[in-house]
C-alpha cells in the first residue's frame, strides 16, 4: 500500500533532500506520495524541484506535491516530519544572543537549554501543537517525527497536550559523535559498538566498544597524554575538549558536541574566566556564525541543484527513513529516539523526554529499558530536566511565572547572573520577541 509523507518545513531544502532521498532508497517507500509544505513559496518551489529530480534520478514511482496549506499536506499522511525554525535566524536567533550578551551572559548555540533554548521552546511548541491538532483530525494514526529544537521540551510538551499522537524526537548527535570518536581513534565508525541513554544533547555512552573491548581506556589515556582530541572532523571551530574534560571528571562521554555541552553546565563559560574559553576552545556565538554560513551554503547548493541535470543521492545517517521502512515492512531496526518516559528510564521522572535505544518494527516504536545509569550522570540530566519541565509547565498552564523559574534553574544562566538580572533579562527577551511568542507570555503574574 502506498505510503504518504507530509514534510512540514520543507523549505529546509538540503535537510529535506537527505530525508526524502533516504526514503527513495527503500523499495517499500519508493512509490510514496510526498507532500511538501512550507510558508515560503520560493523555497518550497526549490524543494519540489529537488524532489522531482531525485525521483527521476532514482527511477522511483514516488509523486510529489508542494503546498503552503498544512492541512492539505497532512490529510491522509502515514508519516509526518517537522523541520522548522520559528522566528528564523532573524529576528529571533539574533535576539536570543544579543540581548543576553548585553547582560554578560554568553552562549554558543542557544537552541536547547539556557535562555535561548527557553525562548525557542516558547516560540516553537504552539506550532507543533497546531500540527498535532491537525493530525488528530486528518491523520490520527500517523507517526510524527520531529527534528526541531529544543528537542526535549518539544517532545515533552507534545505528549502533555496530545498523548494519543504517536511521536518521536530524532537527532543525529549519536551518529555524529560515533563518527568523531572513530576519527580520534583511527577506527572504522561501523565497527564501534555503543549503548546510549539520557536526555537529548545530554545523553552518555554507557558502553563504547570495539572488538568487544571498551574504548574508554584509549580515550582517557589519549586525553591525559594530550594526543586527544584530534582536530575536529565535523565542527572545525571547536576543538572538542569540553566533552573530554567532562569524561575525565564524570567518567563517560557525552553524545552532544563540546560547543553545545559547554553552555549546558556551569563549569566552562564563566565571567572573568576567559582562560577557560581559550583552554577549552569554546566558540562563543557559534550558532549565529553557523546560521550565516548555512544561509550562504544553502543558497549555493540550491543553485547547483537547480542547474544540475542529475542529483547524487547518497544515503544519510538520519533515522527517519529507516523508521518509516521498519514500520512499513516489519523489518526491525534499532535507533536512538526521544520519547516520553513511560518507565524506560526509571531513574528519571515519568513524562520527561528521554533518549534511549528504541526497537522499531511493525508493532511501532518500543524503547529499551535502561536502569543502570551512574548517579553522577543522572544528577546532570536532572539539572536539564528541571528547566525543561518548567518550560513545559509554563506552556501547558500559560503561566509566565514559570518562564522565570525555568531561567532561574538553568545551570549556566545561574552561574553567570543573579536572580534579579535573570528576571530582567527574561522580561526584555519576552518584549523583544513580541508576537513571536504566545499572547499569554506577555501577561505578568506574581512569581
C-alpha positions as CSV (number, residue, x, y, z in Angstrom):
1,X,0.0,0.0,0.0
2,X,1.4,3.4,-1.0
3,X,2.5,5.5,1.9
4,X,2.2,9.2,2.3
5,X,4.8,11.5,3.9
6,X,3.9,15.1,4.9
7,X,7.1,17.2,5.3
8,X,6.3,20.4,7.3
9,X,9.0,22.9,6.9
10,X,10.2,21.6,3.6
11,X,11.8,24.9,2.7
12,X,14.8,23.5,4.6
13,X,15.8,22.2,1.2
14,X,19.1,20.4,2.0
15,X,17.8,18.6,5.1
16,X,14.6,17.7,3.2
17,X,16.8,16.3,0.4
18,X,18.5,14.0,2.8
19,X,15.3,12.6,4.3
20,X,13.4,12.2,1.1
21,X,16.5,10.9,-0.7
22,X,16.9,8.2,2.0
23,X,13.2,7.2,1.5
24,X,13.7,6.6,-2.2
25,X,16.5,4.0,-1.4
26,X,13.9,1.7,0.2
27,X,11.7,-0.3,-2.2
28,X,8.7,-0.2,0.2
29,X,8.8,3.6,0.1
30,X,10.0,4.4,-3.4
31,X,6.4,4.9,-4.6
32,X,5.4,7.2,-1.7
33,X,3.2,10.2,-2.1
34,X,5.4,13.1,-0.8
35,X,3.6,16.3,0.3
36,X,5.9,19.2,0.9
37,X,4.7,22.2,3.0
38,X,6.3,25.5,3.8
39,X,5.2,29.1,4.3
40,X,7.9,30.4,1.9
41,X,6.6,29.7,-1.7
42,X,10.1,30.3,-3.2
43,X,11.9,27.8,-1.0
44,X,9.0,25.4,-1.4
45,X,9.3,25.5,-5.2
46,X,13.1,24.8,-4.9
47,X,12.4,21.8,-2.7
48,X,9.7,20.5,-5.1
49,X,12.2,20.8,-8.0
50,X,14.9,18.9,-6.0
51,X,12.5,16.0,-5.1
52,X,11.3,15.7,-8.6
53,X,14.9,15.5,-9.9
54,X,15.6,12.8,-7.2
55,X,12.6,10.7,-8.2
56,X,13.7,10.9,-11.8
57,X,17.4,10.0,-10.9
58,X,16.3,7.1,-8.8
59,X,13.7,5.8,-11.3
60,X,11.2,5.8,-8.5
61,X,7.5,5.8,-8.7
62,X,7.0,8.4,-6.0
63,X,5.0,11.5,-6.6
64,X,5.5,15.0,-5.1
65,X,3.1,17.8,-4.3
66,X,4.0,21.2,-2.9
67,X,1.6,23.3,-0.9
68,X,1.5,26.2,1.6
69,X,-1.6,24.6,3.2
70,X,-0.6,22.5,6.2
71,X,-3.9,20.7,6.4
72,X,-3.7,19.7,2.7
73,X,-0.2,18.2,3.3
74,X,-1.3,16.3,6.4
75,X,-4.5,14.9,5.1
76,X,-4.2,11.1,5.0
77,X,-0.5,11.1,5.9
78,X,1.2,8.0,7.3
79,X,4.3,9.8,8.4
80,X,4.9,13.4,9.3
81,X,8.2,15.2,9.6
82,X,8.6,18.7,11.1
83,X,11.8,20.7,10.4
84,X,11.2,24.4,11.0
85,X,12.6,27.3,13.0
86,X,10.0,29.6,14.3
87,X,11.3,33.2,14.1
88,X,14.2,32.2,11.9
89,X,17.7,33.4,12.3
90,X,16.5,37.0,12.0
91,X,15.0,38.3,14.2
92,X,14.6,35.5,16.8
93,X,18.1,33.9,17.0
94,X,19.8,37.3,16.9
95,X,17.6,38.4,19.8
96,X,18.4,35.3,21.8
97,X,22.1,36.0,21.5
98,X,22.4,39.8,21.5
99,X,20.2,40.5,24.5
100,X,21.8,38.0,26.9
101,X,25.2,39.2,25.8
102,X,24.3,42.7,27.0
103,X,23.8,41.2,30.5
104,X,27.1,39.5,30.3
105,X,25.6,36.1,29.5
106,X,27.4,34.4,26.7
107,X,26.2,31.4,24.7
108,X,27.4,29.1,22.0
109,X,24.3,27.6,20.4
110,X,21.3,28.7,22.4
111,X,18.7,26.4,21.0
112,X,18.3,23.7,23.6
113,X,18.7,24.9,27.1
114,X,19.5,28.3,28.7
115,X,17.6,31.5,28.0
116,X,18.0,30.9,24.2
117,X,16.5,27.4,24.4
118,X,13.7,28.6,26.7
119,X,12.6,31.3,24.3
120,X,12.9,28.9,21.3
121,X,10.7,26.4,23.1
122,X,8.1,29.0,23.8
123,X,8.1,30.0,20.2
124,X,8.1,26.5,18.8
125,X,5.7,24.4,20.9
126,X,2.5,26.2,19.9
127,X,3.2,25.5,16.3
128,X,4.0,21.8,17.0
129,X,0.7,21.6,18.9
130,X,-1.1,23.1,15.8
131,X,0.5,20.3,13.7
132,X,-0.6,17.7,16.2
133,X,-4.2,19.2,16.3
134,X,-4.4,18.9,12.5
135,X,-3.0,15.3,12.7
136,X,-5.7,14.3,15.2
137,X,-8.3,15.3,12.6
138,X,-6.6,14.3,9.3
139,X,-4.1,11.5,10.1
140,X,-4.6,10.3,13.6
141,X,-2.6,7.1,13.1
142,X,0.4,8.8,11.6
143,X,3.8,9.0,13.3
144,X,5.2,12.5,13.9
145,X,9.0,12.6,13.7
146,X,10.2,16.0,14.7
147,X,13.7,17.3,14.0
148,X,13.1,20.6,15.8
149,X,15.0,22.1,18.8
150,X,14.6,22.3,21.7
151,X,14.0,18.6,21.2
152,X,13.3,17.5,24.8
153,X,11.0,20.4,25.5
154,X,9.1,19.8,22.3
155,X,8.7,16.1,22.8
156,X,7.6,16.5,26.4
157,X,5.1,19.3,25.6
158,X,3.6,17.3,22.6
159,X,2.9,14.3,24.9
160,X,1.3,16.6,27.5
161,X,-1.2,18.1,25.1
162,X,-1.6,15.3,22.6
163,X,-0.8,12.0,24.4
164,X,-2.5,9.9,21.7
165,X,-0.4,11.2,18.8
166,X,2.5,8.8,18.1
167,X,5.7,10.9,18.0
168,X,9.4,10.7,18.3
169,X,12.1,13.3,18.5
170,X,15.0,12.5,16.2
171,X,18.5,13.8,16.5
172,X,21.8,13.0,14.8
173,X,24.1,13.6,17.8
174,X,24.8,9.9,18.5
175,X,25.7,9.2,14.9
176,X,27.9,12.4,14.7
177,X,29.7,11.5,17.9
178,X,30.5,7.9,16.9
179,X,32.0,9.5,13.7
180,X,34.1,11.9,15.8
181,X,35.3,9.1,18.2
182,X,36.2,6.9,15.2
183,X,38.1,9.9,13.8
184,X,40.0,10.4,17.1
185,X,40.9,6.7,17.5
186,X,41.5,5.9,13.8
187,X,38.8,3.3,13.7
188,X,36.1,2.5,11.2
189,X,32.9,4.0,12.5
190,X,30.8,1.0,11.6
191,X,32.9,-1.2,13.9
192,X,32.2,0.9,17.0
193,X,29.5,-0.6,19.3
194,X,27.6,1.6,21.8
195,X,24.8,1.9,24.2
196,X,23.4,5.4,24.9
197,X,20.8,6.8,27.3
198,X,19.9,10.2,28.8
199,X,18.1,13.3,27.7
200,X,18.6,14.8,24.3
201,X,22.0,16.5,24.0
202,X,22.9,15.3,27.5
203,X,22.9,11.6,26.9
204,X,26.0,9.5,27.5
205,X,27.8,6.5,26.0
206,X,27.3,3.9,28.8
207,X,29.1,1.4,26.6
208,X,31.6,2.2,23.9
209,X,33.4,-0.8,22.4
210,X,35.5,-2.1,19.5
211,X,36.0,-5.8,19.0
212,X,34.3,-6.5,22.4
213,X,36.8,-4.2,24.3
214,X,35.9,-0.9,26.0
215,X,37.2,2.1,24.2
216,X,37.2,4.2,27.4
217,X,40.8,3.4,28.4
218,X,42.1,4.6,25.0
219,X,40.0,7.8,25.2
220,X,41.2,8.6,28.8
221,X,44.8,7.7,28.1
222,X,44.8,9.8,24.9
223,X,43.3,12.8,26.6
224,X,45.7,12.7,29.5
225,X,48.7,12.4,27.2
226,X,47.5,15.3,25.1
227,X,47.0,13.2,21.9
228,X,43.2,13.6,22.0
229,X,41.1,15.2,20.9
230,X,42.4,15.5,17.3
231,X,41.5,18.4,15.2
232,X,37.7,18.0,14.9
233,X,36.1,16.4,11.9
234,X,32.6,17.9,12.0
235,X,32.9,21.3,13.8
236,X,36.3,22.9,12.8
237,X,35.8,25.9,15.1
238,X,35.6,23.8,18.3
239,X,38.5,21.5,19.3
240,X,36.1,19.2,21.2
241,X,37.9,19.5,24.5
242,X,34.9,20.1,26.7
243,X,33.5,16.6,26.2
244,X,36.8,15.0,27.0
245,X,37.1,17.1,30.2
246,X,33.6,16.1,31.3
247,X,34.5,12.5,30.6
248,X,37.7,12.9,32.8
249,X,35.6,14.1,35.7
250,X,32.3,12.2,35.3
251,X,33.6,9.0,33.6
252,X,31.6,8.9,30.4
253,X,31.5,10.6,27.0
254,X,28.6,12.9,26.1
255,X,26.6,12.4,22.9
256,X,26.5,16.1,22.0
257,X,29.2,18.4,20.8
258,X,31.5,20.4,23.0
259,X,30.1,23.7,21.8
260,X,26.6,22.5,22.9
261,X,27.7,20.9,26.2
262,X,29.7,24.0,27.3
263,X,26.5,26.0,27.7
264,X,24.5,23.3,29.5
265,X,26.8,23.2,32.5
266,X,28.2,25.9,34.9
267,X,31.9,24.9,34.5
268,X,33.3,26.4,31.3
269,X,31.7,29.8,30.4
270,X,32.2,32.0,33.4
271,X,32.6,35.7,33.9
272,X,36.2,36.8,34.3
273,X,37.5,33.4,33.2
274,X,38.4,33.9,29.6
275,X,41.3,31.5,30.3
276,X,38.7,28.7,30.3
277,X,37.3,29.8,26.9
278,X,40.8,29.7,25.5
279,X,42.0,26.5,27.1
280,X,38.9,24.5,26.0
281,X,38.4,26.3,22.7
282,X,34.8,27.3,23.3
283,X,33.4,29.0,20.2
284,X,31.1,31.7,21.7
285,X,28.4,32.8,19.3
286,X,28.8,29.6,17.3
287,X,25.2,29.4,16.2
288,X,24.9,32.9,14.7
289,X,28.1,32.2,12.7
290,X,26.8,28.9,11.6
291,X,23.5,30.4,10.6
292,X,25.2,32.9,8.3
293,X,27.3,30.2,6.8
294,X,24.4,27.8,6.3
295,X,22.2,30.5,4.6
296,X,25.0,31.1,2.1
297,X,25.8,27.4,1.7
298,X,22.1,26.5,1.2
299,X,21.8,29.2,-1.5
300,X,24.8,27.9,-3.3
301,X,23.7,24.3,-3.0
302,X,20.2,25.1,-4.2
303,X,21.5,27.0,-7.2
304,X,23.7,24.0,-8.1
305,X,20.8,21.6,-7.7
306,X,18.6,23.8,-9.9
307,X,21.2,23.9,-12.7
308,X,22.2,20.2,-12.5
309,X,20.7,17.6,-14.8
310,X,21.3,14.8,-12.3
311,X,21.4,14.7,-8.5
312,X,23.6,12.4,-6.4
313,X,21.5,10.8,-3.7
314,X,23.9,9.2,-1.1
315,X,22.2,7.7,1.9
316,X,22.5,9.9,5.0
317,X,22.8,8.8,8.6
318,X,19.4,10.2,9.7
319,X,16.9,7.7,11.2
320,X,13.6,8.9,9.7
321,X,13.6,6.8,6.5
322,X,14.9,3.7,8.5
323,X,11.9,4.1,10.9
324,X,9.4,4.5,8.1
325,X,10.7,1.4,6.4
326,X,10.7,-0.7,9.6
327,X,7.1,0.4,10.3
328,X,6.1,-0.4,6.7
329,X,7.8,-3.7,6.2
330,X,8.2,-5.0,9.8
331,X,12.0,-5.4,9.2
332,X,13.3,-4.4,12.6
333,X,15.9,-1.7,13.3
334,X,17.2,-0.1,16.5
335,X,17.6,3.6,16.5
336,X,18.2,6.3,19.2
337,X,14.9,8.1,19.8
338,X,13.5,10.7,22.1
339,X,10.2,9.5,23.6
340,X,8.2,10.4,26.7
341,X,9.5,8.4,29.7
342,X,7.0,5.7,30.4
343,X,9.4,3.8,32.6
344,X,12.2,3.1,30.1
345,X,14.5,5.3,32.3
346,X,13.2,4.7,35.8
347,X,15.9,6.8,37.3
348,X,14.4,9.9,35.7
349,X,10.9,11.5,36.1
350,X,8.0,9.9,34.3
351,X,6.8,12.0,31.4
352,X,10.2,13.6,30.8
353,X,11.5,13.2,27.2
354,X,14.3,10.7,27.4
355,X,16.7,9.3,24.7
356,X,17.3,5.6,24.6
357,X,17.9,2.7,22.1
358,X,14.5,2.0,20.5
359,X,13.4,-1.0,18.5
360,X,11.2,-0.2,15.5
361,X,9.2,-2.8,13.6
362,X,5.5,-3.3,12.6
363,X,4.5,-3.1,16.2
364,X,5.7,0.5,16.5
365,X,8.5,2.2,18.5
366,X,9.5,0.2,21.5
367,X,12.1,1.9,23.8
368,X,14.6,-0.2,25.6
369,X,14.7,0.0,29.4
370,X,17.9,1.5,30.7
371,X,18.1,1.4,34.5
372,X,21.9,1.4,35.2
373,X,22.9,5.0,34.5
374,X,25.6,6.1,37.0
375,X,24.2,8.6,39.6
376,X,26.5,11.5,38.6
377,X,25.1,11.3,35.1
378,X,21.5,11.2,36.4
379,X,22.2,14.3,38.5
380,X,23.4,16.2,35.5
381,X,20.4,15.0,33.4
382,X,18.1,16.2,36.2
383,X,19.6,19.7,36.0
384,X,18.4,19.8,32.4
385,X,15.0,18.3,33.2
386,X,14.4,20.9,35.8
387,X,14.5,23.6,33.1
388,X,12.6,21.5,30.6
389,X,9.8,20.7,33.0
390,X,9.3,24.3,34.0
391,X,9.1,25.5,30.4
392,X,6.5,22.7,29.6
393,X,4.6,23.8,32.7
394,X,4.6,27.4,31.6
395,X,3.3,26.3,28.1
396,X,0.6,24.0,29.4
397,X,-0.7,26.3,32.2
398,X,0.0,29.5,30.2
399,X,1.9,30.9,33.2
400,X,4.6,33.5,32.7
401,X,5.9,32.9,36.2
402,X,7.3,29.5,35.2
403,X,9.3,31.1,32.4
404,X,11.3,33.0,35.2
405,X,11.5,29.8,37.2
406,X,13.0,27.9,34.3
407,X,15.6,30.5,33.7
408,X,16.5,30.7,37.4
409,X,17.2,26.9,37.4
410,X,19.3,26.9,34.2
411,X,22.8,25.8,35.3
412,X,24.8,28.2,33.0
413,X,22.5,31.2,33.4
414,X,22.5,30.8,37.2
415,X,26.3,30.6,37.2
416,X,26.6,34.0,35.5
417,X,23.6,36.1,36.6
418,X,21.8,36.8,39.9
419,X,18.0,36.4,40.3
420,X,17.2,40.0,39.5
421,X,19.3,40.0,36.4
422,X,17.7,36.8,35.2
423,X,14.2,38.2,35.7
424,X,15.0,41.4,34.0
425,X,16.6,39.5,31.0
426,X,13.5,37.3,30.7
427,X,11.3,40.4,30.6
428,X,13.5,42.0,27.9
429,X,13.5,38.9,25.8
430,X,9.7,38.5,26.0
431,X,9.2,42.1,25.0
432,X,11.8,41.8,22.1
433,X,10.2,38.6,20.7
434,X,6.7,40.2,20.7
435,X,4.2,38.4,18.6
436,X,6.6,35.5,18.0
437,X,5.6,34.3,21.5
438,X,2.1,33.3,22.6
439,X,0.0,36.2,23.9
440,X,-0.1,34.8,27.4
441,X,3.7,35.3,27.7
442,X,3.1,39.0,27.8
443,X,0.7,38.7,30.8
444,X,2.5,39.4,34.1
445,X,1.6,37.4,37.1
446,X,3.1,37.1,40.6
447,X,6.0,34.7,40.8
